Amino acid sequence: MRILVIGSGGREHALVRAFGAEDVHAAPGNPGIATLAQTYPDTAPTPAGILALARKLSPDLVVIGPEAPLVAGAADALREAGIGCFGPSAAAAMIEGSKSFAKQVMAEAGIPTAASFTCGTEGEADQALAAFGPPYVVKDDALAAGKGVLVTEDLQAARAHARACGTVVIEEFLDGPEVSLFAVADGVRAVPLQPAQDFKRAGDGDQGPNTGGMGAYAPLPWAPADLAEQMVADVVQPAVDAMRRRGTPYQGLLYAGLALTRAGLRVVEFNARFGDPETQVVLDRLDPESSPLAPLLAAAAAGDLAGAAPLAWRPGAAVVVVIAAEGYPADPVKGDEITGAERPGQDHAYLLHAGTARDATGALVTAGGRVLNAVGSGPDVATARTRAYELAGTVSLRGGWYRRDIAAGL
């Protein structure tokens, strides 16, 4: 199968790696992806740019990694041209493109979530903040690359974030651990992947600003065995049903971020694509022999998951540690040389490129805030964690840093 993967981060590197022996192409790709697939670094990540490349390559399937091209209508352009695409339409992708839209869908479907107000003025925001009290949860209504959410005890900080965003969703704070669930949807049905947990805050102990994600692990040794099935029944399938009733069937990856509160499951957010860095650990656990990724995504793109067998997962666990550039998430430094990142990986410990590039001399340098992902696996979370951190310690990057407590104590 010829597959074109759209994107340039660690998520896309993990996808390319999971496709294995398929004929894989990637745009724009990154230096790590280039060791596994043909890359097209000059491709614009727009519907027109993606469609032009797809017409040139004639892939059997296009897999769109980032949310921005989906919200812009890349999947629509591909399908209209008769090219198979794994990714929701622009109308369906609004489940991530607008927090208020997602709340409307949840209300229609009876999906449990936090009480909230959508606010377009400073006065409305002040009223909502007063209604809920601290901790304040303020979410940019639009796409914000994983950094549009502020959770704070500081009222003035909450007000400032609301002003900076414009339209915001302000909601009640949800207690309890958060879980990420991916489900592959064909417009009617949804097949869940293995639940994972990620770490959004920049600093150890979940301190500091929100980021795109500093690490993750899977599976969850503390979670009920039927957690994925419960999430599908209570959250994912009702959302897929609601989108179909709206006339915008959901075909692609539906990501549900949930809080396991004292009152039960509550949805924190929906995303319209594979999450990053949870994808890196979830795909590491997928059994490539019994449950190859490419046919699963192709079946969803064709609207035909009816005969899909339950997915098979490798025993053990995986942990990913994100190595970030100096200044991330506020103002990451680019162009610093990276050493130690190009040695061959092993089955139980390997690096995925997330924000790297080649400079004029061919040296590997930083090109984004989240630079590399160190993935470790083993018979349990503790072993996987040790291997991930041992590998992260072999990378040298001026000012580079990572959290030291990913999956600690499990």
Buried (B, 14 or more C-beta within 10 A) or exposed (E): BBBBBBBBBBBBBBBBBBBEEBBBBBBBBBBBBBBBBBBBBEBEBBBEBBBBBBEEBEBBBBBBBBBBBBBBBBBBBBBEEEBBBBBBBBBBBBBBBBBBBBBBBBEBBEBBBBEBBBBEEEEBBBEBBEEBEEBBBBBBBBBBEBBBBBBBEEBEEBBBBBEEBEBBBBBBBBEBEBBBBBBBBBBBBBBBBBBBBBBBBBBBEEEBBBBBBBBBBBBBEEBEEEBBEBBBEBBBBBBBBBBBEBEBBBBBBBBBBBBBBEEEBBBBBBBBBBBBBBBBBBBBBBEBEEBBBBEBBBBBBBBBBEEBEEBEBBEBBBBBBBBBBBEBBEEBBBEBEBEBBBEEBEEBBBBBBBBBBBEEEEEBBBBBBBBBBBBBBBEEBBBBBBBBBEBBEEBEBEEBBBBEBBBEEB
